[in-house]
Amino acid sequence: DNGRSFGYEYRKLLGVSHAQFYTAKYSLELLNYIKTIRIKVL
């Protein structure tokens, strides 16, 4: 069934982009956290 495989590929793609979004968001928050720590240390 072509429609079903398309739906599966779409969900897979959505899952990957979702993970990348959260990874990027987490990295940004971590970076900001490190910056504030360094400012406090200085």
C-alpha positions in Angstrom: 0.0 0.0 0.0 1.6 3.2 -1.2 -0.4 5.5 1.0 0.5 3.7 4.2 4.3 3.7 3.4 4.0 7.5 2.7 2.4 8.0 6.0 5.1 6.0 7.7 7.9 8.0 6.0 6.1 11.2 7.0 5.9 10.2 10.6 9.5 9.1 10.6 10.6 12.5 9.1 8.4 14.3 11.7 10.0 12.4 14.5 13.5 13.2 13.3 12.8 16.9 12.9 11.1 16.9 16.3 14.2 15.4 17.9 16.4 17.9 16.2 14.3 20.8 17.3 14.4 19.7 20.9 18.1 19.0 20.7 18.7 22.5 19.3 16.5 24.0 22.0 18.3 22.1 24.7 21.7 23.1 23.4 20.7 26.8 23.3 19.4 26.7 26.9 22.5 24.9 28.0 24.6 27.5 26.2 22.7 30.4 28.0 23.1 28.6 31.3 26.9 28.3 30.8 27.1 32.0 29.9 25.3 33.0 33.0 27.5 30.8 35.2 30.6 32.4 33.6 29.3 35.9 34.2 28.7 35.0 37.8 32.2 33.6 38.2 33.7 36.7 36.6 
